[in-house]
Amino acid sequence: MRKKEVVKDLKDLNPSDYPESGDNSLDVDLGEIAIPEVKEEEAQKVQAAAAGIASWMKTHLQKLDNLNAQPEAVQARPEIKKAIKAIWGKIYSFMNHSEAGYRQTAWLEFLLHKIESPATKTWIDLSELTEWLVKKQYLEENERGPLKTPWGPRFAIPKTASFGAIQFRQVEDAWNKMSKSISHETAQNRAERARQIKDNETDVSDIGLLEEKENGTALLYVPGQILIRNGEVDFFNPGLLLVRRDGDKLFPIEGVGSFDRKIDGINGRKTYVLSFTLAPDWTRPPSKKMLIEERGFKEAQTNDLCFAWYLLKRASQHLSMSNEVPPEELVKFGEQVSVPANEFLLERKNGVALIELDGSIVITGEDKTRTAIDKAFFLVERESRKFRLLKTSGNLQAMLDAESFNEEYAEGDQYEGLPSPLQMLLKMAYFEAYFKQMLE
């Protein structure tokens, strides 16, 4: 029999726990509900002990950090190992205490300490932290969890923490503050790195490298891409890619964006893409099966090559389309614009903006038919944090529900107030504008 959970609000009630509420009997149970007695002296004692646990956790979590920061040779000392083990033992005892208030306090201090750690400076740091917290069961991956990450997964706090609304809010506030700090720091670092590359590490233009086949190094803009397979959506972030050309070989050297770590590995393994494979008649990278069976590639090498190919293909396609004559529909939409797209997206200015997507949207059906939507654009309006979709290019209309048009939305900080397809398009447009700005 499932145990009923304690609830504090009518909206939390589960009707299946109360089958008597669904019958038509005239009998009503008016029996007294026993309320456990809590003496004032006992309550004060629990409260004082909880305050003591909070103070102890703050002090000793910092001591633990200091011990773990010591050189390995120092940490190998028996007395250091003993101290670390003793601190963890006490932490575990508080976080698993039979008194819910003690658990609540210990869990709160532990999670706040981890989330507010100055060591968490980048999205990579946060990814490693969440992976560790989930592995140790301090967080749970949950698609509706309040703790969000920019790469997709969301996290929730286990029920054993016995949190109430106040504790949940404290952790969520700390998480959001930390995420904003990382986002700000990341944006500054990326912009500075892009400037350094442009000033010191390139000797040809993107057109020179890709279209005129000049040897040298160029910084390429890689648009985003949205892939929809049987209703499942994959979003590939835009970014900047430093590439060196040597004859027909294109070597990815460094990425500025979400694929930076991946490119570090690809560069370290001297992976290259043959430029003729970027021609319009190549819609896919070289066959993995052919590379492995006929060219002796290892699977990891084929994965590297295919990843690099897709980035270069997106960059090449965008460059080749950038000089095309704009369609008449786009020109007509432009007549209604009152604010530039980059100011609308990056500075959140009010007005009517024409948003053009540089990347493509690829839709694959159950029958494996493949539809690519290129040169998509749409007209939007913002007024006092209220957002409206006014018009879209013909190739986008099938993606969006008819009721999306002219409906007024509270867009939210990351467009989370918009319906799913529109939210996805705006996020792609935002990040494309963000990276293009670095090249100006």
C-alpha positions in Angstrom: 0.0 0.0 0.0 1.4 3.4 -1.0 2.2 5.7 1.9 0.4 9.0 1.8 2.7 12.0 1.6 2.4 15.0 3.9 0.8 17.9 2.0 0.6 21.6 2.9 -1.7 22.8 0.1 -4.9 21.5 -1.5 -3.3 21.5 -4.9 -0.9 18.9 -3.7 -3.6 16.4 -2.8 -3.8 13.2 -4.8 -7.5 12.1 -5.3 -6.5 8.5 -5.6 -5.4 8.6 -1.9 -8.9 9.4 -0.9 -11.3 7.0 -2.6 -14.1 7.9 -0.2 -14.3 11.3 -1.8 -15.6 9.7 -4.9 -18.6 7.7 -3.5 -22.2 8.9 -3.1 -22.6 7.9 0.5 -24.4 10.3 2.8 -22.2 9.1 5.6 -19.3 11.5 6.5 -16.3 10.7 8.7 -16.2 13.5 11.3 -13.6 11.7 13.5 -10.9 13.7 15.3 -7.5 13.8 13.7 -4.7 13.3 16.3 -2.2 16.1 16.4 1.2 15.2 17.8 2.2 17.2 20.8 5.4 19.2 20.6 6.5 20.8 23.9 8.0 24.2 23.7 11.2 23.1 25.4 11.6 20.3 22.8 11.0 22.7 19.9 13.6 25.1 21.2 16.1 22.3 21.6 15.6 21.1 18.0 15.8 24.6 16.7 19.1 25.3 18.6 20.6 22.0 17.4 19.6 22.8 13.8 21.4 26.2 14.1 24.4 24.4 15.5 24.4 22.0 12.6 24.2 24.9 10.1 27.2 26.6 11.8 29.2 23.3 11.9 28.5 22.5 8.2 29.6 26.0 7.1 32.9 25.7 9.0 33.8 22.1 8.2 32.8 22.2 4.5 35.3 25.0 4.1 37.9 23.1 6.1 37.2 20.1 3.8 37.8 22.4 0.7 41.1 23.6 2.3 42.3 20.0 2.9 41.4 18.9 -0.6 43.3 21.9 -2.0 46.6 20.7 -0.4 49.2 19.0 -2.7 48.7 15.3 -3.1 51.8 14.6 -1.2 50.4 16.4 1.8 47.0 14.7 1.5 48.7 11.4 1.7 49.6 12.0 5.3 47.6 9.7 7.6 46.4 12.5 9.9 45.0 14.4 6.8 43.2 11.4 5.5 41.8 10.8 9.0 40.5 14.4 9.3 38.9 14.2 5.8 37.2 10.9 6.7 36.0 12.2 10.0 34.4 15.3 8.4 32.7 13.3 5.7 31.4 10.9 8.4 29.8 13.7 10.3 28.3 15.3 7.2 26.7 11.9 6.3 25.3 11.5 9.8 23.6 14.9 9.7 22.3 14.5 6.1 20.8 11.1 7.1 19.6 12.0 10.6 16.2 10.6 11.8 15.2 14.2 12.8 13.8 15.8 9.6 14.8 19.3 10.7 18.5 18.3 11.1 18.5 16.6 7.7 16.9 19.7 6.2 19.5 22.0 7.6 22.4 19.8 6.6 21.2 19.3 3.1 20.6 23.0 2.7 24.1 24.0 3.8 25.7 21.3 1.8 23.9 22.2 -1.5 24.5 25.9 -1.0 28.2 25.3 -0.4 28.6 23.3 -3.6 26.5 25.7 -5.7 28.1 28.8 -4.4 31.7 27.5 -4.7 34.0 29.9 -6.4 35.6 26.9 -8.2 32.5 26.7 -10.4 33.5 29.3 -13.0 32.5 27.7 -16.4 29.8 25.5 -17.9 32.3 22.7 -17.9 32.8 23.1 -14.2 29.0 23.1 -13.7 28.6 20.0 -15.9 31.2 18.1 -13.8 29.6 19.3 -10.6 26.1 18.2 -11.5 27.5 14.8 -12.7 29.1 14.3 -9.3 26.0 15.5 -7.4 23.8 13.1 -9.3 26.2 10.2 -9.0 26.3 10.7 -5.2 22.5 11.2 -5.1 22.6 14.7 -3.9 20.6 15.8 -7.0 18.2 13.9 -9.3 17.9 14.5 -13.0 14.3 15.5 -13.6 12.8 17.0 -16.7 10.6 19.3 -14.5 13.2 20.0 -11.9 13.7 23.7 -10.9 17.5 23.7 -11.4 18.1 24.3 -15.1 21.2 24.0 -17.3 21.8 25.6 -20.7 22.7 22.2 -22.3 19.3 20.6 -21.5 19.1 18.5 -18.3 17.2 19.8 -15.3 17.7 18.7 -11.7 15.6 18.3 -8.6 16.4 17.9 -4.9 15.8 14.4 -3.4 12.8 14.1 -1.0 15.0 12.9 1.8 16.2 16.5 2.2 12.8 17.3 3.7 12.8 20.7 2.1 10.0 23.2 2.5 9.3 26.2 0.2 11.9 28.4 1.9 14.7 25.9 1.4 13.8 25.2 -2.2 13.8 28.9 -2.9 17.2 29.4 -1.3 18.8 26.7 -3.4 17.0 27.8 -6.6 18.1 31.4 -6.0 21.7 30.4 -5.5 21.6 28.2 -8.6 20.2 31.0 -10.8 22.8 33.5 -9.4 25.6 31.1 -10.1 24.3 30.4 -13.7 24.1 34.1 -14.5 27.6 34.6 -13.2 28.9 31.8 -15.4 27.0 33.1 -18.4 28.4 36.6 -17.9 31.9 35.3 -17.4 31.7 33.0 -20.4 30.4 35.8 -22.7 33.3 38.0 -21.7 35.9 35.3 -22.2 34.5 34.3 -25.6 34.4 37.9 -26.8 38.0 38.5 -25.7 39.2 35.2 -27.2 37.5 36.0 -30.5 39.2 39.5 -30.5 42.6 37.9 -29.9 42.2 35.4 -32.7 41.1 38.1 -35.2 44.0 40.4 -34.2 46.8 37.9 -34.0 46.0 34.5 -35.4 44.3 34.9 -38.8 46.0 35.8 -42.1 43.2 35.1 -44.7 39.4 35.9 -44.8 36.7 33.3 -44.6 36.0 33.8 -48.3 39.6 33.4 -49.1 40.0 30.2 -47.2 36.7 28.5 -48.2 35.9 29.9 -51.7 39.2 31.1 -53.1 41.2 28.2 -51.6 43.9 30.3 -50.1 46.3 28.6 -47.7 46.3 30.2 -44.3 44.2 30.6 -41.2 40.7 32.1 -40.9 38.0 32.5 -38.3 34.7 31.1 -39.6 31.2 31.8 -38.4 29.2 28.6 -37.9 25.4 29.1 -37.9 23.2 27.0 -35.7 21.1 24.1 -36.9 17.9 22.5 -35.7 17.2 18.8 -36.5 13.8 17.3 -36.0 13.5 13.5 -36.2 10.1 12.0 -35.7 9.2 14.9 -33.4 12.4 14.8 -31.4 14.4 18.0 -31.5 18.2 18.4 -31.5 19.6 21.9 -31.3 23.2 22.5 -32.6 24.6 25.7 -31.3 26.3 28.3 -33.5 29.8 29.5 -32.8 33.2 30.5 -34.3 35.7 28.1 -35.7 39.4 28.8 -36.3 40.5 26.8 -39.4 43.9 26.4 -41.1 44.0 25.4 -44.8 46.9 23.5 -46.3 46.2 22.6 -49.9 43.0 20.6 -49.9 43.1 19.9 -46.2 41.1 22.0 -43.7 42.3 21.6 -40.1 40.0 22.8 -37.3 42.2 24.4 -34.7 40.0 26.0 -32.1 36.3 26.6 -31.3 34.7 29.6 -29.7 31.4 28.4 -28.4 29.8 25.2 -27.1 32.0 23.0 -29.2 35.3 24.4 -28.0 36.3 21.3 -26.0 35.4 19.0 -28.8 37.6 21.0 -31.2 40.5 20.9 -28.7 40.5 17.1 -29.0 40.1 17.1 -32.8 43.0 19.6 -33.2 45.2 17.5 -30.9 44.6 14.4 -33.1 45.4 16.5 -36.3 42.0 15.7 -37.8 41.3 17.4 -41.2 38.5 17.6 -43.7 39.1 17.5 -47.5 37.6 20.7 -48.9 36.0 19.1 -52.0 33.6 17.2 -49.6 32.0 20.6 -48.8 30.7 21.0 -52.3 26.9 21.4 -52.7 26.4 17.8 -54.0 27.8 16.4 -50.8 24.9 16.4 -48.3 26.6 14.1 -45.9 30.1 13.5 -44.6 32.2 10.6 -46.0 30.7 7.2 -45.0 31.9 6.0 -41.6 31.7 2.4 -42.9 34.0 3.2 -45.8 36.4 5.1 -43.6 36.7 2.2 -41.2 36.7 -0.7 -43.6 38.6 0.8 -46.5 40.8 3.5 -45.0 41.6 1.9 -41.7 40.1 4.6 -39.5 39.2 3.9 -35.9 35.6 4.8 -34.8 36.8 7.7 -32.7 38.6 9.1 -35.8 35.5 8.9 -38.0 33.5 10.6 -35.2 36.0 13.5 -35.2 36.0 13.8 -38.9 32.2 13.8 -39.2 31.8 16.4 -36.4 34.3 18.7 -38.0 32.7 18.2 -41.4 29.2 19.3 -40.2 30.7 22.5 -38.7 32.6 23.3 -41.8 29.6 22.5 -44.0 27.3 24.8 -42.1 30.0 27.6 -42.3 30.4 27.0 -46.1 26.7 26.9 -46.8 26.1 30.2 -45.0 29.0 31.9 -46.8 27.8 30.7 -50.2 24.2 32.0 -49.6 25.3 35.3 -48.0 25.5 37.1 -51.4 22.2 35.7 -52.8 19.5 38.2 -53.8 17.0 38.5 -50.9 13.5 37.1 -51.7 10.7 39.6 -52.4 8.9 38.4 -49.3 11.9 39.3 -47.1 12.1 42.8 -48.6 8.4 43.4 -47.9 8.8 42.3 -44.3 11.7 44.7 -43.9 9.4 47.6 -44.7 7.7 47.1 -41.3 10.9 47.0 -39.2 11.4 49.6 -36.4 14.4 48.1 -34.6 17.4 46.2 -35.9 17.4 42.4 -35.2 20.6 42.4 -33.2 19.3 45.1 -30.9 15.9 43.3 -30.5 17.7 40.0 -29.7 20.7 41.1 -27.7 19.6 44.3 -26.1 15.9 43.3 -25.8 14.7 46.6 -27.3 11.0 47.1 -28.0 9.7 47.4 -31.6 9.2 45.3 -34.7 12.2 43.3 -35.9 12.9 41.0 -38.9 14.7 37.9 -37.7 16.6 35.9 -40.2 18.0 32.5 -39.4 21.4 31.8 -40.8 21.3 28.1 -40.0 18.9 25.5 -41.4 16.1 23.4 -40.0 16.2 19.8 -41.1 13.0 17.7 -40.6 13.2 13.9 -41.0 9.9 12.0 -41.2 9.1 8.4 -40.1 9.5 7.4 -43.8 13.0 8.9 -43.6 12.1 11.7 -46.0 14.3 14.7 -45.4 13.2 18.3 -45.7 15.6 21.2 -45.2 14.4 24.7 -44.5 16.9 27.3 -45.5 16.7 31.1 -45.4 13.9 31.1 -42.9 12.8 34.5 -41.5 10.0 36.0 -39.4 8.6 39.3 -38.2 8.2 39.8 -34.4 7.2 42.5 -32.0 8.0 43.3 -28.4 6.3 45.9 -26.3 6.9 46.1 -22.5 8.0 42.5 -22.2 5.1 41.3 -24.3 6.0 39.3 -27.4 4.0 38.7 -30.6 4.8 36.7 -33.8 3.4 38.8 -36.7 4.5 36.9 -39.9 6.8 34.2 -41.1 8.3 33.2 -44.4 6.3 30.6 -46.2 8.8 27.8 -45.5 8.2 28.2 -41.7 4.4 28.3 -41.5 4.0 24.5 -41.4 6.1 24.4 -38.2 4.1 26.9 -36.3 0.5 26.5 -35.0 -1.9 29.0 -36.5 -2.8 30.3 -33.0 0.8 31.4 -32.5 0.3 34.3 -34.8 -0.6 37.6 -33.1 -1.0 35.9 -29.8 0.6 37.9 -27.0 3.1 36.1 -24.8 5.1 37.1 -21.7 8.4 35.9 -23.3 10.5 35.4 -20.1 14.2 35.7 -19.7 15.2 32.9 -22.1 12.0 32.9 -24.2 10.6 30.2 -21.9 7.2 31.9 -22.1 6.9 31.2 -25.8 5.4 28.0 -27.3 8.0 25.3 -28.1 8.7 25.8 -31.9 8.8 29.6 -31.6 11.0 29.4 -28.5 13.4 27.2 -30.3 13.7 29.6 -33.3 14.2 32.6 -31.1 17.0 30.9 -29.1 18.8 30.0 -32.4 18.4 33.5 -33.6 19.7 35.0 -30.3 22.9 32.8 -30.3 23.6 33.5 -34.0 23.4 37.2 -33.3 25.6 36.8 -30.3 28.4 35.1 -32.2 28.1 37.3 -35.3 28.6 40.4 -33.1 32.0 39.0 -32.1 33.1 39.2 -35.7 32.2 42.8 -36.2 
